[in-house]
């Protein structure tokens, strides 16, 4: 059964400012042959699924960018919206609503009316990988799209990396070595370009079932992000 989460409405706030649009892969992107073949196989198996690169979600003037790993087979790959359709989205969108980063109703559907506020979501890898495991080369091949997100969003101040791969992809997208800062849950890293990077374990069902990540631990990450964004610049 699909899980619905009603989120607290927010005030209208300041008007949105225009911004350039980050680069995005074509719907039939051929750059990663293994991922392309997997998409095509899923198109035959699940013809009603999105089965294409999943675009980022959220306003271009957002100050917070959440970076996930990759679309889930029966999550974003099915619905076409990041973290929509599986357990990870249930936890993520409920948490975003609690801290004022989302409004509306999350109902595991891209047409549920959910809207993000001052927050945008993307993935290190835009296409669903077999067994949720992209290769190192596939992460590299998709890096340009993440770099475009990081360099195009005009008001960006805080990043949240969901998992070690997303953490490493953010560093690589900014031209930094992996040794620049180590992934540590709830750690805040000051990056050379002025951005702040917060680490979190991924909100997957596996991590929550094994108690590597609890709801309280996840909320603490977003409480920290809210506090950083609300602090005077």
C-alpha positions as CSV (number, residue, x, y, z in Angstrom):
1,X,0.0,0.0,0.0
2,X,1.3,3.5,-0.9
3,X,2.1,5.7,2.0
4,X,0.9,9.3,2.0
5,X,2.5,12.0,4.1
6,X,0.7,15.3,4.6
7,X,3.2,18.1,5.0
8,X,2.7,21.4,6.7
9,X,1.9,24.3,4.4
10,X,4.4,27.2,4.3
11,X,4.0,30.9,3.7
12,X,4.6,32.1,0.2
13,X,7.9,33.8,1.1
14,X,10.0,35.9,-1.3
15,X,9.5,35.7,-5.0
16,X,11.7,33.2,-6.9
17,X,14.6,34.6,-8.9
18,X,15.4,33.3,-12.4
19,X,18.5,31.1,-12.9
20,X,20.2,29.2,-15.7
21,X,19.1,25.6,-16.0
22,X,21.7,22.9,-15.1
23,X,22.8,20.4,-17.8
24,X,20.8,17.1,-17.8
25,X,21.2,13.9,-19.8
26,X,19.1,13.1,-22.8
27,X,16.2,10.7,-22.2
28,X,18.0,8.0,-24.2
29,X,21.4,8.8,-22.9
30,X,24.0,6.4,-24.3
31,X,27.0,7.4,-22.3
32,X,27.0,4.3,-19.9
33,X,26.4,1.2,-22.0
34,X,25.6,-1.0,-19.1
35,X,23.0,1.4,-17.7
36,X,21.5,2.0,-21.1
37,X,21.1,-1.8,-21.6
38,X,19.5,-2.1,-18.1
39,X,17.1,0.7,-18.9
40,X,16.1,-1.0,-22.2
41,X,15.6,-4.3,-20.4
42,X,13.4,-2.6,-17.8
43,X,11.4,-0.9,-20.6
44,X,10.5,-4.4,-21.9
45,X,9.8,-5.7,-18.5
46,X,8.1,-2.7,-17.0
47,X,6.7,-0.7,-20.0
48,X,4.8,1.7,-17.8
49,X,7.9,2.8,-15.9
50,X,9.8,6.0,-16.5
51,X,12.9,4.0,-17.5
52,X,15.1,7.0,-18.3
53,X,17.5,9.4,-16.6
54,X,15.8,11.0,-13.6
55,X,15.8,14.8,-13.6
56,X,16.6,16.8,-10.5
57,X,13.6,18.0,-8.5
58,X,13.1,21.4,-6.8
59,X,13.5,25.1,-7.4
60,X,16.6,26.5,-9.1
61,X,17.0,29.2,-6.4
62,X,17.2,26.6,-3.6
63,X,19.9,27.1,-0.9
64,X,19.9,23.4,0.0
65,X,20.9,20.6,-2.4
66,X,20.5,16.9,-1.5
67,X,22.6,14.5,-3.4
68,X,21.6,10.9,-3.5
69,X,23.2,7.8,-5.1
70,X,21.0,6.8,-8.0
71,X,17.3,6.1,-8.8
72,X,15.8,3.0,-7.3
73,X,14.4,0.4,-9.8
74,X,10.9,0.6,-8.4
75,X,11.3,4.1,-7.0
76,X,12.5,7.0,-9.1
77,X,13.1,4.8,-12.1
78,X,9.4,3.9,-12.0
79,X,8.0,7.4,-11.2
80,X,10.5,9.7,-12.8
81,X,11.0,11.9,-9.7
82,X,13.9,11.5,-7.2
83,X,13.1,9.4,-4.1
84,X,9.5,8.9,-5.2
85,X,7.9,5.5,-4.9
86,X,10.0,3.6,-2.4
87,X,10.8,3.6,1.3
88,X,13.7,6.0,1.1
89,X,11.3,8.7,-0.2
90,X,8.8,8.0,2.6
91,X,11.5,9.0,5.2
92,X,13.1,11.7,3.1
93,X,10.0,13.7,2.2
94,X,8.5,13.4,5.7
95,X,11.7,14.8,7.1
96,X,11.8,17.6,4.6
97,X,8.3,18.6,5.5
98,X,9.1,18.6,9.2
99,X,11.9,21.1,8.7
100,X,10.1,23.4,6.3
101,X,11.7,22.2,3.0
102,X,8.6,20.7,1.5
103,X,4.8,21.4,1.4
104,X,1.8,19.5,0.1
105,X,1.1,15.8,0.1
106,X,3.7,13.1,-0.6
107,X,1.9,10.1,-2.1
108,X,4.6,8.3,-3.9
109,X,3.5,9.7,-7.2
110,X,5.1,12.5,-9.3
111,X,1.6,14.1,-9.7
112,X,0.8,14.2,-5.9
113,X,1.3,18.0,-5.7
114,X,4.3,17.9,-3.5
115,X,6.5,20.9,-3.8
116,X,10.0,21.6,-2.4
117,X,10.8,24.9,-0.7
118,X,14.4,26.2,-0.7
119,X,15.6,22.7,-1.4
120,X,16.5,20.6,-4.5
121,X,17.2,16.9,-4.9
122,X,19.6,15.3,-7.4
123,X,21.5,12.1,-7.8
124,X,25.2,11.3,-8.4
125,X,24.1,8.9,-11.1
126,X,21.0,9.7,-13.0
127,X,20.0,6.2,-14.3
128,X,19.1,3.2,-12.3
129,X,22.0,0.8,-11.9
130,X,21.7,-3.0,-11.6
131,X,21.5,-4.0,-7.9
132,X,21.7,-0.3,-7.0
133,X,25.4,-0.4,-7.6
134,X,26.9,2.0,-10.2
135,X,30.5,1.4,-11.3
136,X,33.3,3.8,-10.7
137,X,33.3,4.6,-14.4
138,X,29.5,5.3,-14.4
139,X,29.9,7.7,-11.5
140,X,32.6,9.5,-13.4
141,X,30.6,9.6,-16.6
142,X,27.7,11.2,-14.8
143,X,29.8,13.7,-12.9
144,X,29.4,16.6,-15.4
145,X,25.7,16.8,-14.6
146,X,26.4,17.1,-10.8
147,X,29.1,19.7,-11.5
148,X,26.5,21.6,-13.5
149,X,24.1,21.5,-10.6
150,X,26.7,22.7,-8.1
151,X,27.9,25.6,-10.3
152,X,24.6,26.7,-11.7
153,X,22.4,27.1,-8.7
154,X,22.8,30.8,-7.7
155,X,21.9,30.7,-4.0
156,X,23.4,27.3,-3.1
157,X,24.9,27.2,0.4
158,X,24.5,23.8,1.9
159,X,24.8,20.3,0.5
160,X,23.6,17.0,2.1
161,X,25.3,13.9,0.7
162,X,23.3,10.7,1.3
163,X,26.0,8.1,1.6
164,X,29.7,7.8,0.9
165,X,29.4,7.6,-2.9
166,X,27.4,10.8,-3.0
167,X,29.9,12.4,-0.7
168,X,32.8,11.3,-3.0
169,X,30.9,12.5,-6.1
170,X,30.4,16.0,-4.6
171,X,34.1,16.3,-4.0
172,X,35.0,15.1,-7.5
173,X,32.4,17.4,-9.1
174,X,34.1,20.3,-7.4
175,X,37.6,19.1,-8.4
176,X,38.6,18.0,-4.9
177,X,40.4,14.9,-3.9
178,X,38.6,12.2,-1.9
179,X,41.2,12.9,0.8
180,X,39.9,16.4,1.2
181,X,37.4,15.3,3.8
182,X,36.2,11.9,5.1
183,X,32.6,10.8,5.1
184,X,31.3,10.9,8.6
185,X,27.6,10.8,9.5
186,X,26.4,14.3,10.6
187,X,29.8,15.8,9.9
188,X,29.9,19.3,8.4
189,X,32.7,20.0,6.0
190,X,33.6,23.5,4.8
191,X,34.5,23.4,1.1
192,X,36.9,25.8,-0.6
193,X,34.2,27.5,-2.6
194,X,32.2,28.5,0.5
195,X,29.7,25.7,0.4
196,X,29.0,23.5,3.5
197,X,28.7,19.7,3.0
198,X,26.8,17.7,5.5
199,X,27.1,13.9,5.5
200,X,24.3,11.4,6.2
201,X,23.9,7.7,5.9
202,X,21.5,7.0,3.0
203,X,17.9,6.8,4.0
204,X,17.5,3.3,2.5
205,X,15.3,0.6,4.0
206,X,18.5,-1.5,4.6
207,X,20.1,1.2,6.7
208,X,17.0,1.8,8.8
209,X,16.3,-1.9,9.2
210,X,19.8,-2.5,10.5
211,X,19.6,0.7,12.7
212,X,22.7,2.2,11.0
213,X,20.3,5.1,10.5
214,X,17.4,5.9,12.7
215,X,14.7,8.5,12.1
216,X,16.2,10.6,14.9
217,X,19.6,10.4,13.3
218,X,18.3,11.5,10.0
219,X,16.3,14.3,11.4
220,X,19.4,15.6,13.2
221,X,21.0,16.1,9.8
222,X,18.2,18.3,8.5
223,X,18.0,20.1,11.8
224,X,21.6,21.0,11.3
225,X,21.0,22.1,7.7
226,X,18.1,24.3,8.8
227,X,20.2,25.9,11.5
228,X,23.0,26.6,9.1
229,X,20.6,28.2,6.6
230,X,18.8,30.3,9.2
231,X,22.1,31.7,10.6
232,X,23.1,35.2,9.4
233,X,25.4,35.1,6.4
